C-alpha cells in the first residue's frame, strides 16, 4: 500500500483496492472495511450481543451505543443500555455523558410507549462486567412493592419481547 493510500485509510477507513478491470467495473473499487473494535472481550455476553453472535431484542443503535431488552426482565420493557466498546465501568466510558443522554432518550420513549411515568435506572455493573445502565419501567401492582425486587423476574414469551421492543423502537422514532 502506498503512503498516500495508507494515510487515506488511517483517516477515513476507506481502502482503495485494485480489482480486475472489466467493462462494467472501473479499474479500482472503493469499499468500506469493517474496523475492529478497540475494546472487545470475546467472553463478555454484551460484546457478543453487539457483534451479533447472540440474538437479542434490539431497541436502539448508534455509532457508540446499543440498547436491547433484558432476556430475564424485571418488568416488560426492561432495557439495557451499553457502549459498543468494552469498558468495565460506566465511568470508564469516554462518552459517559452521551451514554446518559441516550439513556434519557430511551426512558422518555418508555414513558410514552408503555404508559408509565415511573422508570427506574440502575448502574450496578456486578452481574456482567461490561459498563451498562438498566432501565426498568414500573407499573402499579407489578409485584415489586416499593422497591425493585431482583428475585421477581418475569417470564415473557418471544412474541411479548418482540412486541415490547417494537413499541420502544416506534416511540424512539417519534
N, CA and C atoms as a LAMMPS dump frame, in Angstrom:
ITEM: TIMESTEP
0
ITEM: NUMBER OF ATOMS
522
ITEM: BOX BOUNDS ff ff ff
-5.0000000000000000e+02 5.0000000000000000e+02
-5.0000000000000000e+02 5.0000000000000000e+02
-5.0000000000000000e+02 5.0000000000000000e+02
ITEM: ATOMS id mol type element x y z
1 1 1 N 0.856 -1.162 0
2 1 2 C 0 0 0
3 1 3 C 0.909 1.235 0
4 2 1 N 0.585 2.187 -0.855
5 2 2 C 1.393 3.399 -0.946
6 2 3 C 1.183 4.256 0.305
7 3 1 N 2.07 5.227 0.516
8 3 2 C 1.953 6.135 1.663
9 3 3 C 0.635 6.899 1.606
10 4 1 N 0.28 7.354 0.399
11 4 2 C -0.955 8.125 0.25
12 4 3 C -2.17 7.255 0.58
13 5 1 N -2.187 6.027 0.067
14 5 2 C -3.301 5.122 0.331
15 5 3 C -3.363 4.784 1.819
16 6 1 N -2.221 4.56 2.465
17 6 2 C -2.178 4.254 3.895
18 6 3 C -2.702 5.443 4.698
19 7 1 N -2.286 6.669 4.337
20 7 2 C -2.74 7.876 5.033
21 7 3 C -4.253 8.006 4.912
22 8 1 N -4.779 7.791 3.702
23 8 2 C -6.225 7.913 3.491
24 8 3 C -6.978 6.851 4.283
25 9 1 N -6.461 5.642 4.3
26 9 2 C -7.108 4.563 5.034
27 9 3 C -7.144 4.868 6.534
28 10 1 N -6.024 5.38 7.079
29 10 2 C -5.973 5.707 8.5
30 10 3 C -6.952 6.821 8.846
31 11 1 N -7.134 7.785 7.961
32 11 2 C -8.028 8.92 8.237
33 11 3 C -9.494 8.603 7.996
34 12 1 N -9.806 7.773 7.022
35 12 2 C -11.203 7.579 6.633
36 12 3 C -11.706 6.151 6.773
37 13 1 N -10.824 5.185 6.864
38 13 2 C -11.25 3.798 6.896
39 13 3 C -11.635 3.266 5.527
40 14 1 N -11.431 4.071 4.471
41 14 2 C -11.756 3.65 3.114
42 14 3 C -10.465 3.201 2.442
43 15 1 N -10.492 2.014 1.897
44 15 2 C -9.302 1.474 1.249
45 15 3 C -9.557 1.385 -0.253
46 16 1 N -8.59 1.814 -1.026
47 16 2 C -8.666 1.674 -2.478
48 16 3 C -7.92 0.401 -2.822
49 17 1 N -8.615 -0.481 -3.505
50 17 2 C -8.035 -1.778 -3.802
51 17 3 C -8.145 -2.07 -5.288
52 18 1 N -7.045 -2.508 -5.91
53 18 2 C -7.144 -2.865 -7.323
54 18 3 C -8.022 -4.097 -7.514
55 19 1 N -8.814 -4.07 -8.553
56 19 2 C -9.651 -5.212 -8.911
57 19 3 C -9.435 -5.487 -10.39
58 20 1 N -9.746 -6.68 -10.827
59 20 2 C -9.577 -6.957 -12.254
60 20 3 C -10.464 -6.031 -13.079
61 21 1 N -9.924 -5.324 -14.048
62 21 2 C -10.751 -4.434 -14.854
63 21 3 C -11.773 -5.229 -15.655
64 22 1 N -12.938 -4.656 -15.839
65 22 2 C -13.968 -5.247 -16.679
66 22 3 C -14.726 -4.112 -17.344
67 23 1 N -15.66 -4.458 -18.221
68 23 2 C -16.412 -3.42 -18.922
69 23 3 C -17.296 -2.623 -17.975
70 24 1 N -17.851 -3.293 -16.97
71 24 2 C -18.8 -2.641 -16.071
72 24 3 C -18.167 -2.132 -14.772
73 25 1 N -16.909 -2.419 -14.566
74 25 2 C -16.28 -2.065 -13.304
75 25 3 C -15.028 -1.225 -13.574
76 26 1 N -14.858 -0.124 -12.854
77 26 2 C -13.635 0.646 -13.032
78 26 3 C -12.423 -0.149 -12.563
79 27 1 N -11.246 0.37 -12.87
80 27 2 C -10.017 -0.336 -12.518
81 27 3 C -9.854 -0.465 -11.004
82 28 1 N -10.373 0.501 -10.247
83 28 2 C -10.269 0.455 -8.793
84 28 3 C -11.665 0.516 -8.187
85 29 1 N -11.87 -0.214 -7.119
86 29 2 C -13.145 -0.12 -6.401
87 29 3 C -12.854 0.364 -4.987
88 30 1 N -13.774 1.121 -4.463
89 30 2 C -13.635 1.636 -3.101
90 30 3 C -14.661 0.92 -2.245
91 31 1 N -14.207 0.385 -1.128
92 31 2 C -15.144 -0.256 -0.223
93 31 3 C -14.781 0.108 1.207
94 32 1 N -15.79 0.113 2.046
95 32 2 C -15.609 0.42 3.455
96 32 3 C -15.282 -0.876 4.179
97 33 1 N -14.138 -0.902 4.825
98 33 2 C -13.739 -2.091 5.544
99 33 3 C -14.184 -1.978 6.998
100 34 1 N -14.752 -3.044 7.557
101 34 2 C -15.199 -3.024 8.944
102 34 3 C -13.978 -2.888 9.854
103 35 1 N -14.045 -1.892 10.724
104 35 2 C -12.947 -1.645 11.649
105 35 3 C -13.102 -2.55 12.876
106 36 1 N -12.01 -3.16 13.331
107 36 2 C -12.124 -3.948 14.55
108 36 3 C -12.369 -3.023 15.744
109 37 1 N -13.158 -3.499 16.697
110 37 2 C -13.405 -2.692 17.888
111 37 3 C -12.146 -2.665 18.737
112 38 1 N -11.835 -1.491 19.249
113 38 2 C -10.617 -1.314 20.051
114 38 3 C -10.705 -2.08 21.366
115 39 1 N -11.856 -1.973 22.027
116 39 2 C -12.074 -2.643 23.305
117 39 3 C -13.119 -3.727 23.093
118 40 1 N -12.704 -4.985 23.216
119 40 2 C -13.604 -6.108 22.976
120 40 3 C -13.176 -7.267 23.855
121 41 1 N -14.132 -7.92 24.474
122 41 2 C -13.861 -9.102 25.289
123 41 3 C -14.688 -10.249 24.719
124 42 1 N -14.058 -11.244 24.11
125 42 2 C -14.816 -12.333 23.485
126 42 3 C -15.622 -13.163 24.488
127 43 1 N -15.309 -13.045 25.785
128 43 2 C -16.049 -13.78 26.806
129 43 3 C -17.211 -12.983 27.388
130 44 1 N -17.351 -11.73 26.979
131 44 2 C -18.39 -10.851 27.511
132 44 3 C -19.69 -11.053 26.734
133 45 1 N -20.762 -11.342 27.446
134 45 2 C -22.052 -11.585 26.78
135 45 3 C -22.539 -10.35 26.043
136 46 1 N -22.311 -9.149 26.587
137 46 2 C -22.765 -7.93 25.911
138 46 3 C -21.947 -7.684 24.644
139 47 1 N -20.64 -7.932 24.684
140 47 2 C -19.813 -7.794 23.472
141 47 3 C -20.303 -8.761 22.397
142 48 1 N -20.677 -9.952 22.805
143 48 2 C -21.155 -10.953 21.842
144 48 3 C -22.517 -10.574 21.273
145 49 1 N -23.374 -9.936 22.081
146 49 2 C -24.655 -9.439 21.578
147 49 3 C -24.404 -8.341 20.555
148 50 1 N -23.504 -7.415 20.876
149 50 2 C -23.18 -6.309 19.972
150 50 3 C -22.628 -6.835 18.644
151 51 1 N -21.827 -7.876 18.698
152 51 2 C -21.26 -8.481 17.491
153 51 3 C -22.291 -9.279 16.697
154 52 1 N -23.463 -9.508 17.286
155 52 2 C -24.496 -10.287 16.6
156 52 3 C -24.333 -11.784 16.773
157 53 1 N -23.465 -12.204 17.691
158 53 2 C -23.224 -13.63 17.904
159 53 3 C -24.267 -14.26 18.825
160 54 1 N -24.974 -13.409 19.566
161 54 2 C -26.065 -13.858 20.429
162 54 3 C -27.295 -13.051 20.039
163 55 1 N -28.415 -13.717 19.784
164 55 2 C -29.619 -12.964 19.394
165 55 3 C -30.144 -12.119 20.552
166 56 1 N -30.767 -10.999 20.199
167 56 2 C -31.329 -10.114 21.211
168 56 3 C -32.485 -9.324 20.609
169 57 1 N -33.182 -8.626 21.458
170 57 2 C -34.287 -7.771 21.04
171 57 3 C -33.795 -6.329 21.109
172 58 1 N -33.223 -5.851 20.005
173 58 2 C -32.641 -4.512 19.963
174 58 3 C -33.708 -3.43 19.977
175 59 1 N -33.403 -2.377 20.708
176 59 2 C -34.302 -1.244 20.839
177 59 3 C -33.686 0.003 20.21
178 60 1 N -32.363 0.16 20.356
179 60 2 C -31.677 1.386 19.915
180 60 3 C -30.258 1.025 19.489
181 61 1 N -29.772 1.76 18.479
182 61 2 C -28.406 1.545 17.993
183 61 3 C -27.902 2.839 17.384
184 62 1 N -26.679 3.262 17.752
185 62 2 C -25.997 4.355 17.061
186 62 3 C -24.522 3.974 16.949
187 63 1 N -23.669 4.921 16.606
188 63 2 C -22.256 4.602 16.4
189 63 3 C -21.541 4.163 17.676
190 64 1 N -22.013 4.626 18.833
191 64 2 C -21.301 4.372 20.086
192 64 3 C -22.039 3.474 21.076
193 65 1 N -23.375 3.423 20.977
194 65 2 C -24.163 2.729 21.994
195 65 3 C -25.249 1.852 21.38
196 66 1 N -25.649 0.853 22.154
197 66 2 C -26.77 -0.002 21.782
198 66 3 C -27.642 -0.213 23.002
199 67 1 N -28.892 -0.521 22.759
200 67 2 C -29.814 -0.863 23.837
201 67 3 C -30.653 -2.05 23.386
202 68 1 N -30.863 -2.982 24.286
203 68 2 C -31.631 -4.181 23.992
204 68 3 C -32.379 -4.606 25.244
205 69 1 N -33.416 -5.407 25.051
206 69 2 C -34.213 -5.873 26.177
207 69 3 C -33.456 -6.918 26.98
208 70 1 N -33.64 -6.874 28.29
209 70 2 C -33.088 -7.894 29.185
210 70 3 C -33.882 -9.179 28.943
211 71 1 N -33.2 -10.308 28.784
212 71 2 C -33.922 -11.555 28.497
213 71 3 C -34.569 -12.156 29.745
214 72 1 N -34.189 -11.671 30.931
215 72 2 C -34.865 -12.062 32.173
216 72 3 C -35.353 -10.77 32.836
217 73 1 N -36.381 -10.158 32.241
218 73 2 C -36.778 -8.818 32.68
219 73 3 C -37.43 -8.789 34.057
220 74 1 N -37.237 -7.651 34.718
221 74 2 C -37.936 -7.405 35.976
222 74 3 C -39.344 -6.915 35.703
223 75 1 N -39.563 -6.326 34.539
224 75 2 C -40.874 -5.91 34.034
225 75 3 C -40.791 -5.87 32.52
226 76 1 N -41.92 -5.956 31.824
227 76 2 C -41.89 -5.827 30.363
228 76 3 C -41.274 -4.487 29.957
229 77 1 N -40.348 -4.531 29.012
230 77 2 C -39.668 -3.324 28.546
231 77 3 C -38.334 -3.064 29.228
232 78 1 N -37.948 -3.917 30.195
233 78 2 C -36.661 -3.776 30.9
234 78 3 C -35.531 -3.75 29.864
235 79 1 N -34.83 -2.62 29.792
236 79 2 C -33.84 -2.382 28.736
237 79 3 C -32.45 -2.162 29.318
238 80 1 N -31.449 -2.624 28.595
239 80 2 C -30.052 -2.44 28.989
240 80 3 C -29.372 -1.57 27.936
241 81 1 N -28.724 -0.497 28.384
242 81 2 C -28 0.421 27.5
243 81 3 C -26.511 0.165 27.709
244 82 1 N -25.785 -0.095 26.613
245 82 2 C -24.361 -0.426 26.703
246 82 3 C -23.55 0.353 25.665
247 83 1 N -22.273 0.64 25.986
248 83 2 C -21.4 1.163 24.941
249 83 3 C -20.997 0.014 24.025
250 84 1 N -20.756 0.306 22.751
251 84 2 C -20.336 -0.746 21.822
252 84 3 C -18.933 -1.257 22.147
253 85 1 N -18.106 -0.392 22.679
254 85 2 C -16.762 -0.798 23.107
255 85 3 C -16.853 -1.38 24.517
256 86 1 N -15.978 -2.315 24.836
257 86 2 C -15.994 -2.956 26.155
258 86 3 C -15.244 -2.097 27.171
259 87 1 N -15.983 -1.611 28.146
260 87 2 C -15.414 -0.919 29.305
261 87 3 C -16.012 -1.574 30.534
262 88 1 N -15.23 -1.713 31.563
263 88 2 C -15.698 -2.398 32.774
264 88 3 C -16.752 -1.587 33.515
265 89 1 N -16.508 -0.302 33.691
266 89 2 C -17.394 0.55 34.487
267 89 3 C -17.937 1.701 33.65
268 90 1 N -19.11 2.186 34
269 90 2 C -19.731 3.3 33.283
270 90 3 C -18.807 4.515 33.299
271 91 1 N -18.13 4.777 34.4
272 91 2 C -17.258 5.958 34.48
273 91 3 C -15.973 5.797 33.676
274 92 1 N -15.714 4.615 33.135
275 92 2 C -14.583 4.418 32.221
276 92 3 C -14.938 4.751 30.772
277 93 1 N -16.233 4.867 30.469
278 93 2 C -16.693 5.145 29.11
279 93 3 C -16.318 6.585 28.757
280 94 1 N -15.504 6.794 27.701
281 94 2 C -15.083 8.159 27.356
282 94 3 C -16.252 9.107 27.093
283 95 1 N -17.334 8.598 26.533
284 95 2 C -18.507 9.422 26.243
285 95 3 C -19.638 9.099 27.222
286 96 1 N -19.327 9.083 28.514
287 96 2 C -20.331 8.728 29.529
288 96 3 C -21.51 9.696 29.501
289 97 1 N -21.249 10.974 29.254
290 97 2 C -22.337 11.947 29.166
291 97 3 C -23.302 11.603 28.045
292 98 1 N -22.751 11.203 26.901
293 98 2 C -23.602 10.814 25.772
294 98 3 C -24.377 9.542 26.112
295 99 1 N -23.752 8.65 26.87
296 99 2 C -24.433 7.421 27.269
297 99 3 C -25.669 7.75 28.107
298 100 1 N -25.543 8.73 29.001
299 100 2 C -26.695 9.122 29.817
300 100 3 C -27.74 9.87 28.993
301 101 1 N -27.304 10.59 27.958
302 101 2 C -28.275 11.236 27.053
303 101 3 C -29.084 10.179 26.301
304 102 1 N -28.407 9.132 25.83
305 102 2 C -29.097 8.03 25.145
306 102 3 C -30.06 7.35 26.117
307 103 1 N -29.616 7.137 27.35
308 103 2 C -30.453 6.513 28.372
309 103 3 C -31.701 7.351 28.627
310 104 1 N -31.527 8.659 28.712
311 104 2 C -32.667 9.557 28.929
312 104 3 C -33.658 9.465 27.762
313 105 1 N -33.118 9.456 26.545
314 105 2 C -33.962 9.362 25.348
315 105 3 C -34.796 8.076 25.379
316 106 1 N -34.182 6.973 25.749
317 106 2 C -34.885 5.69 25.809
318 106 3 C -35.913 5.699 26.938
319 107 1 N -35.563 6.275 28.096
320 107 2 C -36.501 6.347 29.227
321 107 3 C -37.737 7.159 28.851
322 108 1 N -37.536 8.274 28.144
323 108 2 C -38.675 9.089 27.711
324 108 3 C -39.551 8.312 26.721
325 109 1 N -38.924 7.55 25.832
326 109 2 C -39.671 6.713 24.889
327 109 3 C -40.451 5.634 25.64
328 110 1 N -39.856 5.075 26.705
329 110 2 C -40.538 4.079 27.527
330 110 3 C -41.793 4.667 28.148
331 111 1 N -41.68 5.88 28.656
332 111 2 C -42.842 6.519 29.276
333 111 3 C -43.996 6.609 28.28
334 112 1 N -43.672 6.992 27.052
335 112 2 C -44.699 7.108 26.007
336 112 3 C -45.225 5.742 25.583
337 113 1 N -44.323 4.837 25.266
338 113 2 C -44.712 3.534 24.706
339 113 3 C -45.43 2.646 25.716
340 114 1 N -44.983 2.686 26.964
341 114 2 C -45.516 1.757 27.959
342 114 3 C -46.541 2.4 28.892
343 115 1 N -46.762 3.697 28.74
344 115 2 C -47.788 4.376 29.521
345 115 3 C -47.499 4.477 31.002
346 116 1 N -46.242 4.693 31.359
347 116 2 C -45.881 4.859 32.763
348 116 3 C -44.872 5.981 32.913
349 117 1 N -44.987 6.736 33.971
350 117 2 C -44.006 7.793 34.265
351 117 3 C -42.857 7.251 35.096
352 118 1 N -43.067 6.094 35.7
353 118 2 C -42.144 5.531 36.685
354 118 3 C -41.127 4.62 36.001
355 119 1 N -39.934 5.162 35.745
356 119 2 C -38.844 4.395 35.149
357 119 3 C -37.685 4.383 36.146
358 120 1 N -37.263 3.2 36.544
359 120 2 C -36.16 3.053 37.489
360 120 3 C -34.88 2.826 36.7
361 121 1 N -33.794 3.449 37.151
362 121 2 C -32.495 3.324 36.484
363 121 3 C -31.488 2.734 37.468
364 122 1 N -30.751 1.723 37.009
365 122 2 C -29.707 1.119 37.827
366 122 3 C -28.38 1.147 37.087
367 123 1 N -27.338 1.532 37.803
368 123 2 C -25.967 1.453 37.307
369 123 3 C -25.215 0.657 38.369
370 124 1 N -25.236 -0.663 38.216
371 124 2 C -24.632 -1.518 39.24
372 124 3 C -23.32 -2.112 38.719
373 125 1 N -23.379 -2.824 37.614
374 125 2 C -22.172 -3.349 36.986
375 125 3 C -21.562 -4.569 37.624
376 126 1 N -22.33 -5.341 38.392
377 126 2 C -21.759 -6.519 39.032
378 126 3 C -22.059 -7.815 38.271
379 127 1 N -23.258 -7.955 37.756
380 127 2 C -23.66 -9.217 37.12
381 127 3 C -22.915 -9.46 35.81
382 128 1 N -22.735 -8.406 35.014
383 128 2 C -21.996 -8.501 33.749
384 128 3 C -20.899 -7.431 33.792
385 129 1 N -19.675 -7.841 33.542
386 129 2 C -18.545 -6.92 33.64
387 129 3 C -18.35 -6.118 32.351
388 130 1 N -19.393 -5.415 31.96
389 130 2 C -19.386 -4.518 30.802
390 130 3 C -20.244 -3.332 31.237
391 131 1 N -19.744 -2.135 31.097
392 131 2 C -20.494 -0.956 31.517
393 131 3 C -21.903 -1.005 30.952
394 132 1 N -22.896 -0.8 31.801
395 132 2 C -24.279 -0.8 31.333
396 132 3 C -25.186 -0.072 32.317
397 133 1 N -26.29 0.413 31.769
398 133 2 C -27.326 1.069 32.558
399 133 3 C -28.621 0.312 32.301
400 134 1 N -29.31 -0.043 33.376
401 134 2 C -30.581 -0.748 33.241
402 134 3 C -31.725 0.237 33.421
403 135 1 N -32.706 0.157 32.546
404 135 2 C -33.929 0.94 32.651
405 135 3 C -35.085 -0.026 32.872
406 136 1 N -35.793 0.154 33.982
407 136 2 C -36.877 -0.758 34.325
408 136 3 C -38.164 0.043 34.511
409 137 1 N -39.131 -0.162 33.624
410 137 2 C -40.413 0.522 33.804
411 137 3 C -41.161 -0.093 34.982
412 138 1 N -41.828 0.751 35.75
413 138 2 C -42.612 0.277 36.892
414 138 3 C -44.091 0.506 36.623
415 139 1 N -44.915 -0.376 37.162
416 139 2 C -46.356 -0.305 36.99
417 139 3 C -47.015 -0.578 38.34
418 140 1 N -48.236 -0.102 38.506
419 140 2 C -48.992 -0.415 39.722
420 140 3 C -49.162 -1.932 39.799
421 141 1 N -48.998 -2.485 40.968
422 141 2 C -49.162 -3.935 41.198
423 141 3 C -48.276 -4.786 40.283
424 142 1 N -47.015 -4.359 40.096
425 142 2 C -46.099 -5.129 39.24
426 142 3 C -45.343 -6.215 39.997
427 143 1 N -45.669 -6.398 41.284
428 143 2 C -45.057 -7.473 42.056
429 143 3 C -43.756 -7.098 42.736
430 144 1 N -43.363 -5.838 42.636
431 144 2 C -42.099 -5.428 43.25
432 144 3 C -42.283 -4.678 44.566
433 145 1 N -43.448 -4.134 44.803
434 145 2 C -43.645 -3.332 46.01
435 145 3 C -43.008 -1.964 45.837
436 146 1 N -42.521 -1.38 46.934
437 146 2 C -41.954 -0.027 46.895
438 146 3 C -40.61 0.06 46.206
439 147 1 N -39.843 -1.012 46.221
440 147 2 C -38.511 -1.026 45.591
441 147 3 C -38.402 -2.28 44.719
442 148 1 N -37.529 -2.208 43.737
443 148 2 C -37.337 -3.351 42.835
444 148 3 C -36.883 -4.58 43.62
445 149 1 N -37.558 -5.685 43.38
446 149 2 C -37.193 -6.969 43.953
447 149 3 C -36.5 -7.752 42.838
448 150 1 N -35.183 -7.894 42.915
449 150 2 C -34.416 -8.531 41.844
450 150 3 C -34.73 -10.024 41.686
451 151 1 N -35.431 -10.604 42.645
452 151 2 C -35.832 -12.006 42.52
453 151 3 C -37.142 -12.141 41.745
454 152 1 N -37.869 -11.048 41.561
455 152 2 C -39.178 -11.092 40.894
456 152 3 C -39.038 -10.892 39.386
457 153 1 N -38.374 -11.819 38.741
458 153 2 C -38.19 -11.783 37.287
459 153 3 C -39.467 -12.245 36.6
460 154 1 N -39.714 -11.695 35.431
461 154 2 C -40.916 -12.045 34.667
462 154 3 C -40.552 -13.042 33.564
463 155 1 N -41.474 -13.935 33.264
464 155 2 C -41.318 -14.867 32.152
465 155 3 C -42.155 -14.333 30.989
466 156 1 N -41.505 -13.814 29.956
467 156 2 C -42.217 -13.286 28.801
468 156 3 C -41.935 -14.161 27.586
469 157 1 N -42.936 -14.321 26.746
470 157 2 C -42.766 -15.101 25.519
471 157 3 C -41.941 -14.296 24.517
472 158 1 N -41.458 -14.977 23.507
473 158 2 C -40.712 -14.304 22.442
474 158 3 C -41.582 -13.231 21.79
475 159 1 N -42.854 -13.527 21.588
476 159 2 C -43.78 -12.572 20.971
477 159 3 C -43.947 -11.327 21.841
478 160 1 N -44.041 -11.527 23.17
479 160 2 C -44.17 -10.39 24.079
480 160 3 C -42.9 -9.532 24.061
481 161 1 N -41.75 -10.185 23.988
482 161 2 C -40.473 -9.455 23.928
483 161 3 C -40.391 -8.661 22.627
484 162 1 N -40.744 -9.292 21.508
485 162 2 C -40.729 -8.605 20.217
486 162 3 C -41.692 -7.417 20.203
487 163 1 N -42.852 -7.601 20.801
488 163 2 C -43.84 -6.527 20.862
489 163 3 C -43.31 -5.352 21.685
490 164 1 N -42.706 -5.622 22.835
491 164 2 C -42.142 -4.555 23.677
492 164 3 C -41.029 -3.825 22.94
493 165 1 N -40.143 -4.569 22.279
494 165 2 C -39.045 -3.948 21.525
495 165 3 C -39.586 -3.074 20.407
496 166 1 N -40.59 -3.562 19.691
497 166 2 C -41.177 -2.789 18.584
498 166 3 C -41.841 -1.513 19.103
499 167 1 N -42.538 -1.595 20.217
500 167 2 C -43.17 -0.419 20.812
501 167 3 C -42.129 0.645 21.17
502 168 1 N -41.015 0.192 21.738
503 168 2 C -39.948 1.134 22.126
504 168 3 C -39.278 1.742 20.899
505 169 1 N -38.993 0.918 19.89
506 169 2 C -38.383 1.444 18.663
507 169 3 C -39.291 2.488 18.01
508 170 1 N -40.578 2.196 17.97
509 170 2 C -41.542 3.128 17.373
510 170 3 C -41.583 4.44 18.159
511 171 1 N -41.608 4.361 19.475
512 171 2 C -41.624 5.572 20.317
513 171 3 C -40.334 6.379 20.146
514 172 1 N -39.226 5.705 19.915
515 172 2 C -37.948 6.411 19.712
516 172 3 C -37.92 7.161 18.386
517 173 1 N -38.702 6.708 17.413
518 173 2 C -38.744 7.383 16.105
519 173 3 C -39.628 8.621 16.12
520 174 1 N -40.508 8.732 17.099
521 174 2 C -41.443 9.865 17.164
522 174 3 C -40.759 11.12 17.662
